[in-house]
């Protein structure tokens, strides 16, 4: 009796070990491999992120300055020794009174704004531009967070959301320039009592370059994310054991 009992226990133990081994093999086969980035891939992402950061910096610089457009009356319009010109940004405008003697004789309008003179400032607010800028800042922050998570986790899953955020940021930057230019044209067409010469200033060039750089950086992230798609299936090697 005892011999039969030990034989039965030994067989059950063997069956249990075999079942555990098969379950372990099946569990191992069911696991998905996680694509980790190499050092060279991580370096490329950091370089693309540096390009995007340049676009973000130029955007903040352009948005915060008040040299988007310069409006100037003819320098001899008042018939005295001074003339007036103004330069505006998204949040602030400045009206300057310049000496005619300091202006280039070949220049017909008052300016440029860099000349010394009196100055008075005023605040500006545009509902459309404020909404665009709020969405723009949100997209840039979200894109930066996605890249930070991709680098910290070592996976490229967050590159595609980051590319979307930066491309949309660039489009919103260019859209803000277009809206501002249309607002200036509407202002000039509303009053013809004073002839005004207008020209877009260096802040617009800064913001326009920022929009192009942000879009370019977004496309770089798309290119970098293609080989590391999280939905790509892991195929077994040909020389793997069957």
C-alpha positions in Angstrom: 0.0 0.0 0.0 2.7 2.4 1.0 4.7 1.7 -2.2 1.7 2.5 -4.3 1.2 5.8 -2.4 4.8 6.9 -3.0 4.6 5.9 -6.7 1.4 8.0 -7.1 2.9 11.0 -5.4 6.0 10.8 -7.6 3.9 10.7 -10.7 1.7 13.7 -9.6 4.9 15.7 -8.8 6.3 15.0 -12.3 3.0 16.1 -13.9 2.9 19.3 -11.9 6.5 20.2 -12.9 5.7 19.5 -16.5 2.6 21.6 -16.4 4.5 24.5 -14.8 7.2 24.3 -17.4 4.6 24.4 -20.2 2.8 27.3 -18.6 6.1 29.2 -18.3 6.9 28.6 -21.9 3.4 29.8 -23.0 3.7 32.8 -20.7 7.0 33.7 -22.2 5.7 33.4 -25.7 2.7 35.6 -24.8 4.8 38.5 -23.5 5.4 41.5 -25.9 8.9 42.8 -26.3 9.4 46.5 -25.5 11.4 48.5 -28.0 14.1 50.4 -26.2 15.9 53.3 -27.8 19.6 53.0 -28.4 22.0 55.8 -27.6 22.2 57.0 -31.2 18.4 57.1 -31.5 18.1 59.0 -28.2 20.8 61.5 -29.5 18.7 62.1 -32.7 15.6 62.8 -30.6 17.5 65.2 -28.4 18.8 67.0 -31.5 15.3 67.3 -33.0 14.1 68.5 -29.6 16.8 71.2 -29.6 15.4 72.4 -33.0 11.9 72.5 -31.5 13.2 74.4 -28.4 14.7 77.1 -30.8 11.2 77.5 -32.3 9.6 77.8 -28.9 12.2 80.4 -27.8 11.7 82.5 -30.9 7.9 82.3 -30.4 8.1 83.5 -26.8 10.5 86.3 -27.9 8.3 87.4 -30.7 5.1 87.3 -28.8 6.5 89.3 -25.9 7.9 92.2 -28.0 6.0 95.2 -29.4 7.7 95.5 -32.8 5.2 93.7 -35.0 4.3 96.7 -37.1 5.4 100.3 -37.4 2.9 103.0 -38.4 4.4 106.3 -39.4 3.0 109.6 -40.7 5.0 111.6 -43.3 7.8 113.4 -41.5 6.7 116.8 -42.7 3.0 116.2 -42.0 2.8 118.4 -39.0 4.9 121.2 -40.5 7.1 121.5 -37.4 10.3 120.0 -36.1 8.8 116.8 -34.8 6.7 113.9 -36.2 5.0 110.9 -34.8 5.2 107.2 -35.4 3.9 104.1 -33.5 5.0 100.5 -33.2 2.6 97.8 -32.0 2.8 94.2 -30.7 0.2 91.8 -29.5 0.0 93.2 -26.0 1.4 96.7 -26.1 1.7 99.7 -28.4 4.0 102.7 -28.2 3.6 106.1 -29.8 6.9 108.0 -30.3 7.6 111.6 -31.1 10.8 112.0 -33.1 12.9 115.0 -34.3 12.7 115.5 -38.0 16.4 116.5 -38.0 17.4 113.0 -36.8 15.6 111.2 -39.6 17.4 110.2 -42.8 16.8 112.9 -45.4 16.0 110.2 -48.0 13.2 108.8 -45.8 9.8 110.3 -46.4 8.0 108.8 -43.4 8.7 109.3 -39.7 11.0 106.8 -38.1 12.6 104.4 -37.5 11.5 103.6 -33.9 15.1 103.2 -32.7 15.7 107.0 -32.9 15.6 108.9 -29.6 12.4 110.8 -28.7 9.4 111.0 -26.5 7.3 107.9 -25.9 3.9 107.0 -24.6 2.6 103.4 -24.3 -0.8 101.8 -24.3 -2.1 98.3 -23.7 -3.7 96.2 -26.4 -6.1 93.2 -26.3 -7.4 91.1 -29.1 -9.8 88.2 -28.3 -8.9 86.2 -31.4 -5.2 86.5 -30.8 -5.6 85.7 -27.1 -7.4 82.5 -27.9 -4.8 81.5 -30.5 -1.9 82.2 -28.1 -3.5 80.2 -25.3 -3.8 77.2 -27.5 -0.3 77.8 -28.9 1.3 77.7 -25.5 -0.7 74.7 -24.5 0.5 72.7 -27.6 4.1 73.7 -27.0 4.0 72.6 -23.3 2.3 69.3 -24.2 4.8 68.6 -27.0 7.7 69.3 -24.6 6.2 67.0 -22.0 5.8 64.2 -24.6 9.5 64.4 -25.5 10.5 64.5 -21.9 8.5 61.3 -21.2 9.9 59.6 -24.4 13.5 60.3 -23.2 12.9 59.3 -19.6 11.0 56.1 -20.4 13.3 55.2 -23.3 10.4 54.5 -25.7 9.4 56.3 -28.8 5.6 56.0 -28.3 5.3 59.7 -27.4 7.1 61.0 -30.5 3.9 61.0 -32.6 1.9 63.0 -30.1 4.8 65.4 -29.7 5.1 65.8 -33.5 1.3 66.7 -33.7 1.7 69.3 -30.9 4.7 71.0 -32.5 3.2 71.0 -36.0 0.0 72.5 -34.7 2.0 75.0 -32.7 3.8 76.2 -35.9 0.5 76.5 -37.7 -1.0 78.5 -34.9 2.0 80.8 -34.9 1.6 81.5 -38.6 -2.1 82.0 -38.1 -1.5 84.6 -35.4 0.7 86.6 -37.9 -2.0 86.4 -40.5 -4.7 87.6 -38.0 -2.5 90.4 -36.8 -1.8 91.6 -40.4 -5.5 91.6 -41.2 -6.2 93.6 -38.1 -3.6 96.2 -39.2 -5.1 96.5 -42.7 -8.6 96.9 -41.1 -7.2 99.7 -38.9 -5.7 101.5 -41.8 -8.8 101.3 -44.0 -11.0 102.6 -41.2 -9.5 106.1 -41.1 -8.0 108.0 -44.0 -7.6 111.4 -42.3 -4.0 110.8 -41.6 -1.8 109.2 -44.3 0.1 106.4 -42.7 3.0 104.2 -43.9 3.1 100.7 -42.4 5.6 98.0 -42.4 6.0 94.7 -40.5 8.9 94.8 -38.2 11.4 92.3 -36.9 9.1 90.7 -34.3 7.0 89.3 -37.2 10.1 87.9 -38.9 11.1 86.3 -35.6 7.6 84.7 -35.1 7.4 83.6 -38.7 10.8 81.9 -38.4 9.6 80.3 -35.2 6.5 78.8 -36.9 8.6 77.3 -39.7 11.0 75.8 -37.2 8.3 74.3 -35.1 6.7 72.6 -38.1 10.1 71.4 -39.2 10.8 70.0 -35.8 7.4 68.2 -35.7 8.2 66.5 -39.0 11.5 65.4 -37.6 9.7 63.7 -34.7 7.5 61.9 -37.2 10.5 60.6 -39.2 12.2 59.5 -35.9 9.0 57.7 -34.7 8.5 55.6 -37.9 11.0 52.7 -37.1 9.8 52.4 -33.5 6.1 52.1 -34.0 4.5 50.5 -30.8 2.1 48.6 -33.0 4.8 46.8 -35.0 4.8 43.1 -34.3 7.9 41.3 -33.1 8.7 38.5 -35.6 10.7 35.5 -34.3 14.2 35.0 -35.6 14.7 32.4 -38.3 17.3 30.5 -36.3 15.2 30.3 -33.2 14.5 26.9 -31.7 11.2 25.3 -32.8 
